Amino acid sequence: MTTVRRCAAVFAATAVLCVAFVPAAAAGGDVPFVPGSTPEPSPATPSLGGPSPTPSPAPPPSVVIPKGLYGTGDPEYDGVWRQSLAMLGQFAAGIRPANQAIAWLKAQQCANGAFPAYRAETRTPCDAQTAVDSNSTAAAVEALSTIGAQRPAMQKSLSWLKSVQNADGGWSYTPGTPSDANSTSLVIGALTVAGLRPSAMKSSAGKNAYDALVDFSLPCDVKTGAAKAADGGDAGGAPGGAPGGGAFAYQPDKAGKLTANNDATAAAVLGGLGKRMVTAPVQAGPAPKCLPNKGRTPERAARNGAAYLADALAKTGHLDQPPLPGAASGKPLPDPGNTAAAVVALTSAGYGTKATGALAWLKQNAVPWAEQNGPAAYAQLILACHATDSDPHHFGGVDLVQRLNAQGPAPTVVPTPTPSGPSPTAPTPNPTGPRAAIVSADADNGSSTTLWLIGVVLVAVIGGGVLFVTLRKSRRP
């Protein structure tokens, strides 16, 4: 997902509401385009790589940026998202976030474990009107997993995510609404960093996140005839398929039709492979091909999505977004956020050679975008560097890490381990640093997953029991 994507979802969710552990686990994932927060509200909604609110270049005079928060824009729609992304970017660069930044993020968590996009007054308990969402919560879980000793906070968040899982096994941005590919993929990343297998967390109907995700994938022979993806980009045509074939939709329209969406596809490639946002380099193999997914496996769907992205990037080296409202040309514009997300997705799937041109394009063109959008955008570029084993300190003549760190409280540089550690015959320690190898969600230790799930269920049951007792007391004469 990209930073911008979150913007649209947040605004849509806000409108609806108005009307109505393992330390540093290794894995991989995706990020929104605009320094904001989450997936777009509909396949036709423009997105910068994930439903994230678009941050303002500078806050209005009445907006006070809290101490510890990264960025200078109004945090109303993207505070937790951009803070989480900033922390993940620093982790990927071998840096520990400032204690003040960590404290700010943890203070945003509600008692039930959920995170809102932002709440200005953390001394006031969250209530039914607090606009919590799955994207902010999942991103926060990933960020907290990188600093260690955060299992209680993470487990509370996972329990809440379990409580709002839809019957189809997926998640939506706002609880109680239909599942979407972006939100489901983000939650998969959160489960992965916690050492849980996404396939083990089942809904009331016995479905898991992968079941929902596969439902958002377009077949290779899709007969859309569309020349454009839902978010304005070229729908491409994955090798072996028709235009849009192999891609993922954000979610089906009212008629049940799926439309290729660049943002959702980049997110779902990571989700289908059981990875989080910080992904380590994976040795490149043969080019991806779109093949029939008769077994409806998440990995096949993800690799078909990678084929779609590779084809879409091949023409210009970047993905596109719709023209801005009122723009004279009416032509699609380059989309740095989703392009960075596509680089991460392709590289983490073992198709790094297909992302080389896009990475070069980002180095030449994405810095002004990051300057305008702030910490989440800088973090997305750092994550692209991390996935491709590139140096974020020398990115198109700019030090991305320095730029990111300047957006908030100064972090701490983590010392590089000396080579004089374990002997060659000693067992290889579990990876916990930024260069840790990526572990597939379904390859996680079964006993670890079971223990986590027991903890998650217990927290949910205890919470439900407290609520039941409270309600009983309130109804007594």
N, C-alpha and C positions, 0 to 999 in steps of 0.2 A: 504494500500500500504506500501511497505517497502522502506527502504532507498535506496537499490540497484536498485530497479526497475526504479527509475527516471533516473538513469545513462543511461541506454540503450535508453530510449526515447529521452533524451536530445541529445545524439550523433546522433541519427537518424534524429531528427529535424534539427540539425545543418547542416547535410549533405544536406538535402533538401533545406535549405535556401541558402547554398553556391551555389547550382545549381539554383536555382531560385531567527436606528440602535439603534440598541438597544445595550447598553453596556453589555458586558459579557453575551450574550444570552446562554441559556443552550441547549446542544445537544450532539451529539457524532459522531465519524468518523473513518478514517483510515490513515495509514502512510507508506511511502516507506522504504525499507530495508537498502540500503546503504546510508550513510549520503549524500544524494544528492537531487534528485528532483523527477521525475515523472514516468508514466507508460511505460512499455516496448513497443517498436515499433511494435512488432508482437507477436502472440501467441507463437512462437517458440523462442522468444528472452529471454535469461535468465533474471530474475529479482529478486531483493532482497525484493520485497514487494511494488514496485511502481516504476514508471519511474523516477528514480533518478540517477544522475550522480555519479559515484564512486569517492569519494574524495581521493586525494593522502595523504599518511600518513603525509607528510610534504611538504610545497611548495618549488619549486626550488628557487635558489638564486634570480632569476629575479622577482619572485612573491612577492608583498607586500600586506600583509593582512590589509585591512582598519580598522581603529579604530572603535570599536562598533560591528564588525562582529564576530560571534562565530566560532570557529574552526581554524585550522592551515593549512588545505589543500587549494589547488588552488580553488577559488570560481567560476571559469568561468562557470561551469555547475550546481552548486548547491547552490550558495550563498544565494539567497532568500529562497530557500526551507529549508536549514538547519537553517537559522535564524528564520524562521517562526516556525519550529518544536521546536527549543530551547525555544522560547517564550511560546509555548503551553505547553511544558514540565514544565516550571517554573510556569505557571498558574496552572497546575494540582497539583503542589507541594505547592501552596499557596504563591507564590513569584511573585513580580512584576518585569519585566525586567528593566534593567538599562535604563535611558533616552537616553544614547548614543546608545544603541542597538535599541531602538524604532526609533530614528532619522535616523539611518543607513537604516533600512527597509523602512521607509517612503520615503527616498530620492531615492530609487530604482524605485519608481512608475513613469510611463510615464504620460504625460499630459492627455492622453486619458483614463487613469485609469488602463491600463495593467501593468503587471510586467514582466520583463525578468528574466532569470535565474540569471543574474548578469551583471551589467554594471559598469565599472571601473570609468568612467568620468560622474558623474551625473550632472555636470554643462552644458553638451552638451545635447540639447533636443533629445528625441527619434525620429527616422525617420523610413522610410519604411524598412531599413536594420536592425533595432533593433529586435532581436529575442525574441519577447514576447511570452508567452505561458499561457495556461489556468491553468496549475498545480501550477506554481509559483504564479499566480494571486489569485487562490482560497485559497492556503495555507496562503498567506499574509492577505487575508480578515479574515480568521479564527483567525490569530494571532492578528490582529488589534482589533478584536471584544472583546478580553479579557482585553484590557486596558482602554476602555471607551473613549468617546468624539472623536471618529474616524469616525463618520457617513459620512462626506463629502468624505473622501478618500475611504471608503467602497462603497459608492454609485457610485462613478466613476468607481470602479473596476467592480461592478455588471452591470453597463451599458455597459461596454466593453464586459463582458462575454455574455450579452444578444445579443450584435451585432455579436458575432462569433458563436452563437448557430447554429448547423446544422439542416437541414430540418427534420431529424428523431427525433429531440428533444434533442439529446446528444451533447457531446463536444469531441474534439480531443485535443491532446497535442499541436499541431501546428495548428492554424486556417487555414481552407480550406482543411483539410484532413479528412478522415472518422472518425466517432466517435469511442471511445473505452470505455470499462467499467470503467477503472481506472479514466480517466479524468472526465467522467460523474459523477462518485461517489464523486469525490473531489468537483465539482461544487455544487452538492446537499448539501454537508456540508457547503459550503460558503453561499448558499441561506438560509440554516437553521439558521446559527448564526445571520443572518441579520433579522430574523423574517419573512422571505418569505416562502411561500409554493412552493416547486419545481414544483408541478403540475400546478401552476398558471402561470409559465413562459413558454409560448408556442412559438414554432417556426413559420416560415412563412407557414408551412404546418399544423399548429394546433397541433403539437406533443409537449410533454413535456419530461423532463429528465427520468421519470419513463418508458415512452413508449420505449425509446431507451434502457434503462437498461435491461428490461425484454427480449428484443431481443437477449441479450448476454447470457441468461441462457440456460443451457442444460436440456432437459426433463429427468425425473427420469429413463425412460426406454431407454435412449440413447444407440444405438447399436455401440459404438465406438470400443469395444474390446480392447481399449488401456489400457496398464498397467501403463503408465506414464502420468503425466500431461504435458502440453506444456512447463512448466518451469523446467522439470526434476524430479518433485516430484511424489510420488505415487498417482495415480489418485483416489485411494480409490474406494469406492462404497457406496454411501449414503444409509442408511437403506431404503429398499423399492425400490432400483433402481440398475442399472447396473454400471460398472466402469465409473467414470466420471459423472454419473447422478446427477443432482442437482447443479453442479458446474457452474461457469461463465467462459466464454472465454474472453480473452483480447479484441479481435474483430474477426470477421470471416476471414478465409483465402480467397484467390482469387476465390476459387470455392464456397464460401459461407459456408464452413464447420466450425463448432464451436469445439474447443478443450479445455478441462478443463484446467484451469490455477489457481494455488494456489493464486497468488498475486491478480489477478482480482477478485477472489471469496471473499477473505477477504475484499477487498475494496467495492465490490458490496453488501455484506451483510449489511454493515453500510449504504451504499447509499440507498438500497432498503427499509430500515427502517427509512430513513430520518434523519440520524444522522451525526454528525461531528466527528473529530478526538478525542476530549476530551469527553469521555463517563463516566458517573457515574455508580456505581454498580446497577445491576438490579437483583431482586430476581429470583433465579434459579427455573425453572419448569421442566416438563417432558423432556426427551431427544428428540432432533429434529428428524423428519422423513421427507423423501422426498415424497411428495404427488403431484398428477397431478395438474397443474396450469391452469385449464380450463378457469378461468376468467382473466388470464394474469395479476394478481395483483403483484405489486412490493414486498409486504410483503411476499406473498407465495413464490415468487422466492428467496427472501432473506433467508427465513427459510429453503428452500431446499438447498441453498448454505451453511447454517450453518450445515445441516446434512452431507453434503460432507466433510466439514472441520473437524467435530467431528470424522468422520470415518477415515480420513487421519491421524489425530493426535493419534488415539487410538493405533496404532501399536508401535510407537517408542516415542511418546511424542513430536515429532517435525516434521516440514515439511522439504522437501529437495529442493536443487537447483542443477543444472547441474554441472558436474565435471569441474574444471578449465581447460582452454586450456593447453594441454601438460601434464596434470596430469597422473601419472603412472597407477593408479588404474582404472580410467575411471568410478568410482562409483559416484553416486550422493552424495553431501555433505549436512550436516545439514544446514538449512536456519534459522538463528536466527531472521532475520528481518520479514519474512513472518510468522514465528511462533508467534512472538509478536503481529503481526497484527491479526492473527487468534484468539489469546487469547482475544483481545479487541472485535473482531467481535462476538465471541460466548457469551462472558459475557454480552455485551450490548444487545444481542438478548434474554437473559434470559436462557442461557445454560451454566452458569458458571461451573457447575459440570464437564462438558466435557472439560474444559480448565485447570483444576487443575493440571493434569500431565504435560501439556505443560508449565505452569508457573513454576513448580518445575524444569523442564529441563532447562528453561531459567536461573533460579537462579544458577544452577550448571555450565552452559556452555556459557552464552551469554556475560559475562563481557569482555573477551578478544576481542570479535567481536566489542563491543562498543568502547573499547580502540583504536582499529585500525581505526574505521570509524567516530568517533567524535560526535559532538553535536546532530545530527539528530538521531543517533543510541541510545545514552543515553536517548533522549527524547522518543523514541519509547518504551523503557523499562519502563520509568516512566509512560507513558500512559497505559501500560499493568498493572502496579501496581495500578494506579488510578481506572481502570475499575474493578479490582478484589478486591478493598479495601485493598490492601497490602501496606506495609511500604516501600517506595523507599529509605529510609535512611538505611535500613537493607536488602539489596538484595544480597544474596550469599556472605555476609561478606563485601559488598561494599556500600557506600553511593552514590547512583546514582545522587542525587540532588547536592551534593558537587562536584562530578565529572563534571556534566554538567555546573555548575556555573563557574568552573575553566577554561572553554573553552572560556570565554569572559569577558566583563565588569561585575563587581559585581552587582547583583540585589538587590532589597529591599524586606525584609520579610514582608508579610502582617500580621498585628496583628490578632489573633484569636478573634472573637466576644465573649464578656462575656455573661454568661447565663442570666444576669439580663435585657434582652431586653423586647420585647413586652409581654403583659400579655397573659395567656393561651387562653383568649377569643378574643384576637386581631386577625385580619385577617393575614393569613400567607403571608409574603412578597414574592415577586418574587425572585427565587433563582438566584444569580449572581456569587457566589463564585465557587471555584473548585469542591465543593461537590454538586453543583446544580443538581437537578434531570434532567433527559433527557426528552426532549419534542419532540414528533413526529412532523415532518415538517407539516404534514397535520392537526395537531391539533392546529397550530398557529392561533392567532386571525385574523379573516378575514379582519377587518378594517385596522389592522396594515399592513397586506400583501398588501392591496389595495393602501395604502398611499406610501409604499415603491415602488411598481410597477409604480405608477404615477411618482414618483421622478426619477426612473430609465429611464422610457420612455422619460421624459422631458429632462434629461441630454443627452440622445441619439439623440433626435430631435434637440435640440439646437446645439449639435456638428455637426449634419448633415447639419443644416442651415448655420452654419459658413463655413463649407467646400464648400457648394453650392455657397455661395456669393463669396468666395475666388476664386473658379474656374471660376465664371462668370467674375470677374474682370480680371483674368489672360488671358481670351480669348478675351477681348476687343481689338480692333485695336489701 
